[in-house]
Amino acid sequence: MPLSLIHRLAVALFGGYAFTWGLVAFGVAGLVALGVDFHEAETALLLLAFLVFQPLFLWAFAAASLVRVWAVLGGGAIFMTAAAWGLQRVLIA
């Protein structure tokens, strides 16, 4: 297997997973902050995660620039995870 294909597979799996996980964490925290029950918010966002991960996975293979894919997926994952962490700290306090 060529190295570029292994690299794209890694970014598709790990970057797509991290981005989706950050989205779910931020979405659940946001919905709970709006008054939605935690388990309802969790179920809704986990169902949405199935619809989000697949296009991200495919985009990692279709995109011309692998740097852009890493920037969007990695940056989005870091931003949403940090925002979810901050929102959760506010909700707990």
For each residue, the residues with C-beta under 8 A, 3 or more apart:
1: 5 6
2: 5 6
3: 6 7
4: 7 8 66
5: 1 2 8 9
6: 1 2 3 9 10
7: 3 4 10 11 66
8: 4 5 11 12 60 61 66
9: 5 6 12 13
10: 6 7 13 14 15
11: 7 8 14 15 16 60 66 69 70 73
12: 8 9 15 16 56 57 58 60 61
13: 9 10 16 17 57
14: 10 11 17 18
15: 10 11 12 18 19 56 60 69 70 73 74 77
16: 11 12 13 19 20 53 56 57 60 73
17: 13 14 20 21 53
18: 14 15 21 22 73 74 77 81
19: 15 16 22 23 52 56 72 73 74 76 77 80
20: 16 17 23 24 49 52 53 56
21: 17 18 24 25 77 81
22: 18 19 25 26 76 77 78 79 80 81 84
23: 19 20 26 27 45 48 49 52 76 80
24: 20 21 27 28 45 46 48 49
25: 21 22 28 29 80 81 84 85
26: 22 23 29 30 80 81 83 84 87
27: 23 24 30 31 41 44 45 48
28: 24 25 31 32 38 41 42 45 84
29: 25 26 32 33 83 84 87 88 91
30: 26 27 33 34 87
31: 27 28 34 36 40 41 44 45
32: 28 29 35 36 37 38 41 91
33: 29 30 87 90 91
34: 30 31
35: 32
36: 31 32 40 41
37: 32 40 41
38: 28 32 41 42
39: 42 43
40: 31 36 37 43 44
41: 27 28 31 32 36 37 38 44 45
42: 28 38 39 45 46
43: 39 40 46 47
44: 27 31 40 41 47 48
45: 23 24 27 28 31 41 42 48 49
46: 24 42 43 49 50
47: 43 44 50 51
48: 23 24 27 44 45 51 52
49: 20 23 24 45 46 52 53
50: 46 47 53 54
51: 47 48 54 55
52: 19 20 23 48 49 55 56
53: 16 17 20 49 50 56 57
54: 50 51 57 58
55: 51 52 58 59
56: 12 15 16 19 20 52 53 59 60 73
57: 12 13 16 53 54 60 61
58: 12 54 55 61 62
59: 55 56 62 63 69
60: 8 11 12 15 16 56 57 63 69 73
61: 8 12 57 58
62: 58 59
63: 59 60 66 68 69
64: 68
65: 68 69
66: 4 7 8 11 63 69 70
67: 70 71
68: 63 64 65 71 72
69: 11 15 59 60 63 65 66 72 73
70: 11 15 66 67 73 74
71: 67 68 74 75
72: 19 68 69 75 76
73: 11 15 16 18 19 56 60 69 70 76 77
74: 15 18 19 70 71 77 78
75: 71 72 78 79
76: 19 22 23 72 73 79 80
77: 15 18 19 21 22 73 74 80 81
78: 22 74 75 81 82
79: 22 75 76 82 83
80: 19 22 23 25 26 76 77 83 84
81: 18 21 22 25 26 77 78 84 85
82: 78 79 85 86
83: 26 29 79 80 86 87
84: 22 25 26 28 29 80 81 87 88
85: 25 81 82 88 89
86: 82 83 89 90
87: 26 29 30 33 83 84 90 91
88: 29 84 85 91 92
89: 85 86 92 93
90: 33 86 87 93
91: 29 32 33 87 88
92: 88 89
93: 89 90
